[in-house]
Structures are given as C-alpha cells and as structure tokens.
Amino acid sequence: MNRRRLLLSLAPALAAPAWLARVWAATIPRASAVPGGVARIGLGASERAPRARLGGSRVLVMREGDAWVALVGIALAAKPGSRLRVEAEHAGGRHLRFVIDVIPKAYGSQSLKVPPDQVDLSTQDLARHERERAHLDDVLRTFTDSPPATLAMLQPAAGQRLSTFGLRRYFNDQARNPHAGMDIAAPAGTPVIAANAGRVIDSGDYFFLGRTVVLDHGQGLLSLYAHLEASDTSVAQPVSAGTPIGKVGATGRATGPHLHFSVYLNAVAVDPAIFLQP
Ligand SMILES: [Zn+2]
C-alpha cells in the first residue's frame, strides 16, 4: 500500500489513479442538450438493446446498469429552441418517441490569417476539397453495432487543450464553418495516441485537415486526428486506447503545429471535452 501510494504520488498529473479514472468515467459524457453537446435519453429496461434513430441516423445506445440509454449528438448547426425527434424501438416492437429541446450555448469567434489560396480556393483545389468532403461525409456516417467498452477518452496528445470547439471562424476576415474540434497545442513530432479502443476507418491527406486518421469506436462514436506530420496506421487496423497512431504536425490548413481532435456521434461533431477527464 505504501509503495503504491508512493508510485501514485510520483505519477504525472495527467495519469489519474485507477479509482479516480473509474469515478470520472462513470460521468462521461457530461450530457447537455446544446449545439455541439450530447443529450442523454433513458430508454428503459429490456433484454436486448433497443435501436434508436434521429432522423435517418442511428444513434448510440448503451447499457447503463439495468437499463438502456441513448446518447444523441447535437449538431453545432442545430438552432437553440428547435426540437429534435428521437425514435426508439425495443426488440419485440415497442416504440418510444422522445423530443430533445435544444438549449442555447454561446460560442466565441476566432480570426485567423492563412495564405490567401487556402481561403479563395483555385478551381482545382475547390474540386479536390469537394471530393474529399464527400468522402469524409461517408466515413463519418460509419455506424457499427458493437458498443464502445467506455465513453471516456484519453487526451490524444500531451499539451494544452485549447477551448476552440464551436468557435465561429473568420479566415482572412471571411466567415467559414464553426470549428468542429478541439485543438491541442503541442510541438511537431509529439506522439498522438488513440483516445479510445476501436478500428482505423480512414487515413488520408486532405486539403484542409492535412494528414488525418479516423477511428471507429462503435455505435457511431468516432474520433478524428488531423494536421499530423506522420501517421503509421492502415485502414482496418484495430487499436487499443493509447496505441500510437501518428505524430503532431502542421499539414493542411494549420497556422502552426498542433493536434486537431474531433469526436463524432451520429455523424455530427460534438465537443471532445465532454469525453475527457476535466
Ligand atoms: Zn482545429
């Protein structure tokens, strides 16, 4: 016991002791029905997992104690005050309907300066970006049935987490899509690890995201790592939480080396912070 205590006190601050990790894992994700948040819906008890849908998309359903719970990703573009309709079906045909009232959340804005040809794209770059957008949209719609063992995620690179999720962005004073991930400040070459166990479903080099890896953790929970300097993964490769998948870089449209980390649920980007230890 004494020896164990000593080891714990020597452990770096980021490596929480196992008991603490279990305590916070049980509270993740921190649910909140805001744009970019996750809504939690109790589906009741039944022997087999019910299926739940938001519009055409399956949503994540997991066991929680004796009952089932749906965790629904809410798009950043969802209008506060709007209502999202979720339908669930238990094995045996019992149907349930739920409504999520989207509550407001104020996100800030961010102005960035990048080379002009990364904002006003040439015809060629625009065509490339549109091809890549269509491909990534397909990748991000991935839904596999086996549920994640945990929803708690590891911070995928050592460094300061920047509160950049959801920021309205202006590149060279032109409005662009809100920022769909969390940036982690880290020098080029810093190891990047898988935030959760899963399987590599995409690995590519994209116009905006640069070198990118996407992992499938099951039931529509995905994580994406972008602007990598290098990646050493191949599609279909299984990974454990903590498996090295690449190195921090500044590829694609990046103002300097950092890790762009996104988390997706039912094909929408949600705030990665709600899956990480505070
Ligand atoms: Zn980013």
Residues whose N, C-alpha, C, O or C-beta is under 5 A from the ligand:
A	BS01	ZN	G181 D183 H260
